[in-house]
Amino acid sequence: MDNAQTHSLKDASNPSLLEDINRLSPTPKEGHFDELRGKSAALLPEWQTFFESLGPSGLSDLDQRTQELNRQIRDNGITYNVYADEFGPQRPWSVDLFPLLISPDSWQKIQSGVLQRARLLEAIMADVYGPQNLLKEGWIPPALIHGHPGYLRSMHGVDLKDRKYLHIMAFDLARAPDGSWSVLSQRTQAPSGLGYLLENRNLIARQFPKAYELMQIAPLANAYRDLIDALKLESPAGANAHIALLTPGPYNETYFEHAYLARYLGLTLVEGGDLTVRDQHLFLKTVRGLEPVHILLKRLDDEFLDPLELRSDSTLGVPGLLQVIRAGNVVLANAPGSAFLESPALLGFLPSISERLLNEKVQLPAMDTWWCGERAALEAAIPNLGHSAIKPTFPNGTGHQSYESTLGCDLNQAQLDEWVGRITRQPDEHTVQTYIPLAQMPTWLNAFNLNDASLIEPHSYMLRVFALSDGSNSWQVLPGGLARIASTDSGIASMQRGGSSADVWVQSPQPSQEQGQQPQHPMQIPEKVMRKRLVTSRAAENLYWFGRYTERSENILRLAKLYLENINSEYTPSRSLWSWLENLCHYYGLVPEGVPSNFDQSDMRHRIFERTLIDSLNASDSVTSVGYNLNAMKRTASNVRERLSPEQWSTINHCIEQFQSDCHKANTFNDFSASLAIDALNGASSCLAAITGAQTDRMTRDDGWQLLSIGRHIERLAFLTNALDSAIVSGLLNNPNADSSGYTALLNLFDSTITFHAQHQQSREIAPLISLLVMDDENPRSLAWVSKALRARLSKLAGTERNNPDELTRSVINLLDYDQYTLSTADGFGNLSNLRNCLSNCSQSAWNVSDAISARYFNLIHSNEYSFQM
């Protein structure tokens, strides 16, 4: 930052703050409405109040606030992925430091107009899927409805039994140069943004708490609560209705929002495969059987909802779902078939339709819109192409012409002539809408690393507001919204094109109170049935593998660290210790097969094994490395994101990012530094300890947690039994008094060194070792403790008493039934054959339990146990 900028920031803390703001914020380009100053040179009152509330520091600490904001976004794991895939990087959510401020008068106009449009769209849905008077009387061209792929003939005539078609609607608004608001588009299928705007509010209100309180910003929470209550009123189950949120899955671009809303609203987050239809009712597949779903909040486009009646190739929907809707046995928000309302062509017909259906003039107008399928509209639109937006009438990829919306002002004369030809040849496919320069709001530019840049820069934005159901025939407008900020001068505000977002602050004329500050009178609290949190089979399987991959990562991390520490110690490892460690590294995929051993010191290649191990710590090809398992842990966790706290998710991300960075340092210039590799492993070990602690202390002990814990114990039991058996085969314990390195290494791998020394001091006898590692039911790393804990978890999951276990619980060996002396005694050949047999039985029982768990709770093979209640 240059001296002039530094001087300006220092000056901003004195009474000349407003002068500095004027100096640091250029006026928007001509033709744009200025949200900072309006139509005059002075700051608007709301912005003056906002900046004055910054306190003595003024603008000088806004860079620090920006850094804190970005850190919070990373810690909360807020993402928006344009093309999300299993291995692709996640794109952090982008939000500007400044909120968009809307005065009470301006908001009143928006609110009235949006509420009227909500009533209008509901009335259109009722007519189009009912008597169709609008089509018969010519208020809407039939081609716009029947020709639209979003019109579902299978929903025509369906009796919704006094339920709404539309519960959530979004409207994209633009502010004209004269300050008036106009509608650009409307979203009714599965409008996005309700979760992101909540996070934006939490983030920005935290940065400006004084301004938020002083300006009396209207709260958001009540509208969400009213939406849930309104949905329950439409369900026969009433207050006890089970609500699920249907998501396309973790690779969807807005999956963060789905998980966030499910957690915030207390809904069950489900994918299509979690649901099934039986006897025209919708059910959720859980580890306890089928549970009815009464209300489905969908974040899925209509065409994917039911592969039996809509897209046959859809794997995201539920076969038979439309039949359940037609039978009136589920409330769907929103009802299928509303996609035709999103066509820009319909906007031009809404003013006359409003007078026909509501007997009211439209309060919040749309941009002048011409559907070129009508000759008169075509003739009016062609001369206006140069200052209009050309939009597809129908959605892309549906058998209609596919193209991106285009601004005529960006085209030269030859390109305009080409568009005229395209529109004339296929007029139905094109809609022309008047374009106005979007209003511009102030955004804060982080002053670091900028040269001669203004610190407050105007950027074009588009405002998305939401109408939410709050009763049988009414809606409310969420007091705020999502401002989408254009990243360039293109005039298009789109998150998919790299844009940013901003919180929207609506000033309330009266002091507001957040949800929960006014307790209900006891007589007003409806009686509710206490419902245990449901665990879907998919969530259960992911939690199970979340536990397994966490434990597996810890185990192989400790193994890799043990190898590197021993190979680089001052004592030369024995052949048996070397053989044991390298065999385990091969077995668990830390080093590919065929890499020569480090033991042959005379061979010039004697460092290849060590170098390969270091090089492979974060590899994903040919090895199941530490990094591979950490990422597998993250993938399973992402599938149950709604069950994890933000801190837990942040720790998982930090663990992987830090491990990748540390491994890169260890491999820089092909140095393969053992010390740096050990540092990387130590760092990951600390993070895994935090992740394990969160699993233990921050998660509810429901069926999902039981399966997570079972997964960990199965993985631990299998690893420890294999490690101990391999140690016996390698001769690691043949003569521990003469060579104690193997004895010590085994204790280290079992993470039991401190406990052993406390109990047995410096003993190197076999019996104490077997006592601690196998028989001690108070040592969480002993086989007896793990098997006992595994039996307890299985018994809890099955709902049986410990003294009366089910067959699956009994299949886990109870090591306390074994004779300790027998296990620690060698046979006539000097082998610990009894111990090896015991270890083999333990290992086999662990894998048998794993198979049985999959069959019973994930694959649902035991159909006789899979019942349901209506």
N, C-alpha and C positions, 0 to 999 in steps of 0.2 A: 504494500500500500504506500503510495507516494506521500510526500509531506503535506500537500494540499488536502488530501483526503483525511490524513491523520488530524490536521488542524480542524477540519470540519466536524469530525467526530467529537473532538474535545469541546468545541464550541457548542455542540448540541446539548450539553448538560447545563448550559446557562439559560437565562430567560429568552434568549434569541432562538429557542428551539424551532419555532414555526418558520423563522426566516431560513434556518438551515435546511429544514424539510423542503421548502420551496426551491432552494438552491440545488439540493441533491436529487430532486425529482422533476425531470423534464415533463412538459405537457404532452399528452398523447398526440398522435398524428391527426391531422385535420380530418374531420368526419367521424371521429370516435367520441363517444360519450366518456367523460373523465369521472370515474367513481371517486377520485380523491377530491376534486374541486367542483364537480358539477359543471354548470355553465358560467361560473365566475372565476376570478383569479384566486379567491380565498378558499381555504380548506372548508369542506363541508363540516357542519357542526359535529357530526358523529366521529369524523376522523380527527378533528381537533381534540375532542374529548379523549379519544384513544391515545393519541401521541402525548398529551399532557399527563396521562396516567402512567407513563413509563417511568416517571420519577426523576430524581437528579441525574441519573446516568444517561437519560435520553436515548439517543441512537447508539451510544458508544458500546453498549453490551449486546447489540443485536446479533453480531457475529457469534458471540458466545452462545446466545440462545439458539441460533441456527445449528451450531454444532451439537448442542444438547438435544435439539429436535431430531436431528439425523441419527444420533446415538439411540434415542428412544425408539425410533422406527426400526433400527437394526435389532435392538433388544427384544422388541415385541414381535419381531418376525413378520412385519407387515409387508406383503408382497402383492404384485400385480404382474402376472406372467403373460406376455403376448402369445408366446408359443411354448407353453410349459411341456416338459417331457421328463421322463424318469431320471435322466442324468444331467439335464440341462441346468444352467445356473438360474436362480430365482432373482427376479428383478425387484429391487426394493420399491415400495410405494413412495410416491413423490408428493410432498405437500409443502406449500409455501408458508413462510413464517407469518405473513399478514393474513388476517381473515378478510372476507368480503363483508362489509357492513351495510345493512339494509335498514333504513329508517322505518318507524311504525307506519307512516302514511304510505310509503312505497309498498311495504309488505301487505297492507290491507288490500291494495288493488290486486296484488298477485294472488292473495288468498281467496278473494271473492271470485276472481276469474277462474282459478284452478278448481275450486269447489263446483262452480257451474259446469265446467268441462267434465268433471268426474260424473256428475249426474247425467250429462248428455251422453257420454260414452256408455254408461250402464244402460241407458234407455235404448241406444242403438243396438247393443248386444241383445237386449230383450226382444227387440223387433226383428232383427235379422234372423235370430234362431227361433222366432215365434211366427207372428202373422205376416211378416215381411211387407208391411204396408209401404215402407220407404222405397222398396224396389218396385212395387206395383204402381205407386203413384209417381215414380220417376225422380224422386229426390236424390237417389244414388244410382249411377249407371250400374246395371247388373254385372258388367264385365269387371268392375272393381271388386265385387264381392265374390261372385261365382268363379271368376278367373283367378282369384288370389289363392295360392296354395295354403294360406293360413285359415281359409274358411273350411270348416270341418262339417261336411254334410251329415256325418254320423251323430252330430250334436243337435241337429235341427229337430225341433219339437220336444226336446228333452225338458221334463218338468223338474226344475231345481228346487221345488217345494219352498218357495218364498226365500230362497237364498240368493245372495248376490252372484253375479257373474264375475265382477271385478272387485278385488279387495285392496290391491296395491297398484297404483298408477304413477308413472313418472312423466314429467313434462320438461322438455328442454326449452329454456327461455333465452331470448337475446334482448339486449337493451338498445334501443335506437338512439341516434345522435340527439334527439330531443328529450331523451330520458324515459320515454314510454317503453313498456315491455310487450314483446310479441312471442308467440309460440313458434318454435322451429320444428319440433317433432314431439311425439308422444310414444311411450313404451308401456305395453300392457301384458306381454307374454311372461317375462321374467326380468323385470327391471332391476338393474344392479345399482349399487351405491348405498343402500341402507346401512351396511356394515362399515363401509369406508368412512361415511360421514360421521358415524359415531366415534370412530378412532380419531378422525381429524379433530372433533370437538374435544376429546380427552387430551390430545397432544397440545393443541393451541391454547386451550383454557389454562393449561398448566404453565405455559410460557408467559401468559399475561393475566394472572389471577386478579390483579387490582382492576384492570380495565373490564374484565368479564363481570365482576361484581358491580363496579360503578355504573356500567352502561345498562345493567338490568337485562342481560341477554336471556331470551326465552329458552327454557330447558327442553330437552328432546325426549326424556324418558317416558313421560306420560303418554305420548302418542304411540309408542311401542306397546306399552301395557294395554292401552285401549284397543289396539289391533288384535292382540291375543284374546282379550275378553270378547271382542266382537265375533271372532272366529268361533269361540266356544259357544256363543249364543246360537249360532247356526247349526250346531251339532246336537243330536238327541242326547249325547253323553254329557252335555252341559259343561259344568266346571271341571268335571273329571275326564274330559276328552283327552285322548292321547294325540299330541301334535308331533309330526315329523317334518323335517326339512329335507327335501329331495335334492341332492347335488349330483352333477355329472362325475365328480371324483376329484382326487387331489391334483390331477394334471390340468384341470380347468384353470383358465387365467385368473378367475376371481375366487378360487377355492378358499383363500384366507378369509374372505368375507363370509362364505358359507359357514366355516367352522366358527368364526367369531360370533355370528348371529345365533347359531345353535347354542353356543355356550352362554351368550348374554340373555337369550330368551328362554333358556332351559328346555330346548327342543332336542329330540333325537335326530342326529344327523345320519341320513341314510343314503345309500345308492340304490339303483334299480334292483340289483341282485339281492338286496336285503329284504325286499318286499315280495309278497306272493298273493295271488287272488284265490280265494276258496269260497264257493257258494255266493258269488257276487259281493263279497266283502274283502276288504284289504287287510292284510296281516303282515306283521313284522316277524322275520325269522330271528329268534333269539336262542341263546344257549338253553333256555328253559322251555322252549316250545314256541308256538305262534301266539303273538299278542296283537289284538286289534288296533288298527290305526284309524282314527276318526277324522282327522284333519291333516291334509298334506299341503305344506307350503313349498311350492316348487321353484327351483332355480334352473329349470330345464326348458328349452324351447319345446313347443307343443309337438312338433313332428317326431320327436324322439320318445314321447311318453309311452306309447303302446305299440310294440312291434307287430301285434296281431292285426291292427286296424290302420296304423300309420306307416312309418318307415320300417319295413321288414328287416332291414339290416341294423337296426338300432340295438345296441347292447346296454343302453343307458336307462331304458324304461322298464315298465312292468307289464307283461302280457296280461291282457284282460282288464286293464285299468279303466278304459272308457266304459266298459260294461258296468263296472262298480259305480262310476259317476252317473250313468244313465239310471241305475237302480236307486240312486239317491243315498247310497250307503257311505259316502265319503264327501267331505267338504274340501274342494280343491281351490287353492288361492294361487293364481287366478284360474277360473274355469277354462278348459281348452277351447280354442277357436277364436281367440281375440286378436290373432296376428294381423288380420286385415285392417284393424284399427291403426296399426303402425305405418301403413302406407302413406307417404307424403301426399299422394293424390287426394286422399280423403279430406285433408285440411281445407281445401277449397270449397267443399260442399257443406262444412259444418255450420257456417252462419245461417244458411236457409234451413238446415235440419233442426237447429236450435229453436227457430221460430215455430217450426212444425211440431216438434215434440214437447218443448218446454214453454212455448209461447213467450220466449225471452230472446232479446238480442244478445249476441256474444259480447261478454264484458272484456275478455282478454283475447284480442284478435291474433290470428296467425299471419305470417308473411303472405303477401299476395301469391297465390298458388294456382297454377294452370295444369290440369291433366290433359296432355296432348291427344288423348283418345277422342276428345270432342273437337270438331272442326273449328268452332268459334274460339275455343281455348288455344288450339294450335296456332291459329292465325294471330292471336294476341301475344302468344309466348315468343314466337320466332323473332320479332323485332327487339325483344328485351333480353336476348341471350347474353349479350355482352356485359350486362350488369345483373345477372341472375345466377342461381345455382341449378345445375342439371342433375337430377336425382333419378335413380331407378324406381319405377312404380312398384315393382315387386322385388322381394328379397333375392339376393344372388343364389345361384346354384339350385334353382327350383324349376328348371326348364324354361325360364325366361332369360332375356338378355342380361348378361352379367357385366357390370362396370362399376367403378367407383364414382362417388359424387364428384362433380367437377365445377369449379368456379369459372364463369364466363370471362371474368376480368383477367384471368391468368392465360387466356387463349389469344393467339394472333388471328388475323383475318382468315388465313387458310384453314386453321383449326376450327374456327367458328363455322366456316362454310361446310367443313366435313361433318360437324355436329348437326347442322341443319339438314344435311342429306340423311343422316342416321335417324333423326327424329321423324322426318317425313316418311321414311320407309317403314318404320315401326313406331307409330305415334303412341300406341297403348303402353309401350314399355318406358315411356319417358314422362317425367313430371318436372316442370320448371317452376322455381320459387325465387321470388325477389330476394336479392342479397343486399344486406346492409352491413357496413363495417361494425364488427362486434365492439361493445363497450370495453374499456380498458380499466383494469384495477391496478393499484400499486403492488409490486412484488419486491421483496428484499433480495438484493444481490450480495452474497457473501463477499466482503471487501478483500479477503485474502487472495493473493495471486491475481489481482485484477489491476490493469494499468489504465489510468485515466477513465475509469468507468463510473457512471452514475450509480449510486448505491440504492436508490429507489427507482425502479424502472417500470413503466406501464406495460402491461401485457393484456392481450385480448382474452376474453373468457366467455364461457357459456354457463348458465345457471340451470342445474337440474333440481326440481322440487318434486315432492312426493305427496300424493293424496292417499291416505290410509283409511280403511274402514273403521268406523267407531260405533256402529249400531246397525239396526236392521235396514235402514234406508238413508244412511248419512255417512259422510266422510269428514275427515279433518285434514288440514294441510300441515305436514310436519314443519314446525317453526324453525326453519333453517334449510339446509340443502347441501348440495355438492357443487362447488364451482370448479369447472374444468378449464385450465389455463392453457392457451396455445403456446407452444414452445418456439414458434417462429412467426414471421409476418404473413403466413399463409392464410390466416383468417379461419383456420379450422382448429377447434379445441377438441383434441382427442387424446385419451390416455394411450390408445394403441399406437399413436403416432409420436409418442415420446413426450406428451404433454404432462403438466403437473396438475395439482388440485389445491383447493383452498377451503378452509372451514367457512361457513356462512353464519354470521351473527345477525339475528333479528332482534332488534331492540323492543322490549316489552313495555307498554305504557304503564304497567303496574309491576311492583316487585314480585318476582316469581320464586316459587319453591320447587325444588327438585322432588322427584318421586321418592316417597318413603319418609318425608319430613313430617307429614300429617298422618298420624296413625288412625286407622279406621276404628269406628265404634264397634265394640264386640258384636252387636246385633247385626252389623252390616257385613260381617265376614261370612261368606257362604261355606257351608259344610263341604269338605273335600275328602276324598279318599286318599290316604297316603300311598303314593305310588313309588315303588322302588325303581331306581334307575335301571332301564333296560339295556342289555348288552346284546347287540346283534352278533350273529355268527361271524360276520366279516370283521367287526371290531374285535371280537374275542380272539380270532386268529391273529390279527395284527398285534394285539397286546401280548399274546403268547410269544410271537416271534420278536417283538420288541424286547421282552425279557431275555429271550435266548441270545439275541445278537448283542445285547448289553453284556451279558455274562461271557459270551464267547470273545468279545473284544477285550474284556479284562483278562481273560485267561491267556490268550495268545500274546497280548501285550506283555504280560508278566514273563511269558516264555521267551520272547524276543529279547527283552531286557536282561533276563538271566543269562542267556547265551552270550550277549555282548559283554556283560560284566565279567563272566568267567573267562572268556577268550582273551580279555585284555587285562586280567589281574596279574599280580606279581608272581603268582604260582601257576605253573604249567598244569592244566587240567589233565586228569588221568584219561586213559583210553576209554574206560567205561563211561566216565562223565561226558566226554566228547561224543561218543557214540550215542549215548542216551539223548542228549540235547539235539544233535543233528537229526536223529530219527524222528523226534517229536516235531522239529521244524519242517521236515519233509511231510510228515503225516498230516499236519494242520495247514499245509499249503503256504507256509511262510517263505519257503524256498522251493523252486521247481525240482522235480526229480532229475537226476543226472548231473547236478552240480557237484564237483569233487569236494571231498572232505578237507577240512583244515588240519587234520591230524598229521598228515605226512609233511613234516617241516622241511624235508629235503626237496620237496617239489616246489618249483618256482610259482606254481599256481596256488600255494597254500592259503592265500588270502581271498580266493575267489568266493568261497562259501560266505564268509563274513561280508564281503563287498556286495554280493548278491542279496543277502538278507537286508542290508541297509538300503540298497537301491529299491528293494521291493516293499518296503514298509508301507508305502502309500500307493503301490501299483494296483491296477485293476485287471491286468492281463496275465493269464496263466497262473496266478496265485490268488489265494484267498487271504490277502494281507490284512494288517491292522486297519489300514485306511478303507479297504473294501468292506470289512465288517462294520466299521463306524458308519459308513454311508448306508449300508443295509439297515443298520439300527435307525438311522434318520428316516429312511423310506417307510419303514413300518410305523414309526412314530407319526409321520405326516398323515398317515391314513386314519389316525385317531387324534388329530390335532385338537379337536374340540374338548378332549379329555385332559389335555395337558395345560398347565399354567404357562403364562408367557415367560416366566423365569426358567421353567424347565425346557421349553423349546429354545430359548436363547442360549442356554448352556449347551444343548446339543449342537447348535450351529457354531458356537464359539469353539467347542471341542474339535470339530472337524476342520474349521478354518485355521485354527492355531496349529493343529497337527500337520496340515498341508504345508503351511509356511515353515514350520520347524524342519520338516523332512526335506524341503527344498534347500534349506541352509546346509543340512548335512550332506547333500549331494552336489553342492555347488562346485563347479569345475571338476566333477568326478572325483572329489576328494574322499567321499564315503567316510566321513569322520564318525568314529564310534562314539566319542564323547558327545557330539552334537545329536547323534541318533538317540543316545540314552536320555539326553535332555528332552527330546521330542516325546519319547515314551513316558517320561516322568510327568510332563505337562498333560498328556492325554490321560494318564492315570489319575491325576488330580481331578480332571473334569469328569471322568467316569465315576469317581467317588461321589461327586456332587449329583450326577444323574441318578446313581443308585440311591442316594439319600432322598432325592425327590420322589423316586418310585416308592420308597418305603414310607416316607412321612408326609407326602403331599397328594396322595391319591386315595380315593374312597375304597374301602375293603369290599367291593362288590364282586360279582362273578368275573368281571374283566380283570380286576387286580389279582384275584386268585389264579387266573390263568397266566397272567404275567409272571407271578411268583413261581408257579409250576414250571413255566418255561425256563426260568433261571435255574431252578433246582435240578431239572433234568439235564441241562447243559453242564452244570457244575459236577453232578454225579458222574456223568459220562467222561468228562475231562479228567477228573481226579483219579478215577479208577484206571483209565488208560495210562495216565502218567505214572502211577504207582506200579502197575503191571509191567510197563516198559522198563522201569527202573530195575525191577527184579530180573527181567530177561537180559538186560544189559550188564548184569553183575554189579550194579551200583552199590548194593548192600552186602557184597560178599565179605569184605573185611573192613568195616568202617573205622575200626580202631587204628588200623595202619594208614588208611587214606580216608579222611573225613570229608573231603570236598564233595563227594556225591551225596553223603548224608546231609550236609549243610544245604546243598542245592535243592534237595527234595523238600526240606523244610521251607526253604524260600519260595519254591513254586506253590506250595500249599498255603503260603502266607501265614505260617504258624511258628516262625522262629522265636518271636518274643514269648509266646505262650509256652513253648517247649523249654526254653531256658529258665523260665520262672518255675516250672514244675520239676524239671529234671536236670537243671544246671548244664554241665558240659558232658553229660552221658552220651555215649555213642553205641549203646546197646540196641538191639532190634526190638525187644519187647516194649520199651518206652515209646519208641517211634511208632509202632503199630498201635499202641494204646492211644496216642494223641491223634494220629492221622486217620485211624479207622474206627476206634471204639468210643472215643470221647464225645458224649452227646451234648456237651456244653461248648465245644469248639465248632463255630459255624463253618469251618473248612474241613471238618472230619466227615467221613462217609456216613457214620452213624447219625450225626446231626442232620446232614442233608437228607438222608432217607427218612428220618423221623419228621422233618419239616415237610417233605414232599407228601408223606402219608397224611399229615394234618391238612395240607391244602386240598388234597384230593377228597378227603372226607368232608371238608367244609363245602367244596363245590358240589358234591353229590348230596349234601344235606343229611349225612348220616352221622351217628355218634362215633367217637373214636373207639369205644369198646365194642362197636358193632359195625365194622367197616364193610363197604361194598366190595364187589369182586375186583374192581380196578384198584382200589386202595390196597387190598390184600396182595396184589401182584408186586408191590414194591417191597423188596426184602427188608425185614427188620433186623438190622445188624446186631441189635442188642441181644438177639437170641443166639448169636454165635459165641463160642468160647474163645476168649481173648488169648489164653495160653496156647491153644491149638493153632490159632492163626499165626502166632509169632514163632512157632517151632518149626524148624526145618526137618524135611524127611530124611531118609537114609542117604539120599544123594546130595544133601545140602541145599535142596530147593524148598522154597516156601509154597509147596503145592496146594495146601489147604487155603492159604491166603489167595493164591491165584484163582482157585475155583470160586472163592467168595467174590473176588473182584469181577470175574467173568459173569457171575449171576447178577451182580449189581448193575453192570453195564447193560446186560441184556434186558433186565427189568426196566431200566430207564428208557430204552428204545421201544420196548413193548408199550409202555405207558404213553409215549409220544404218539405211536400209531393209534392207540385206543382213544386218546384225546381228540385227534383229528377226525376219527370216524364218528365219535359220539357228539362232539360239540361244533365241529366245523363242516364236515361233509354230511352230517345228519343221516348216517346210514341206519341207525336204529330208529326206524320210522314208527315202531310201536310206542316209542317214548315221546313221539313228536305230536302232541295233541294240541287242540286249540279250543277256546271258548268264545262263544258269540257275545 
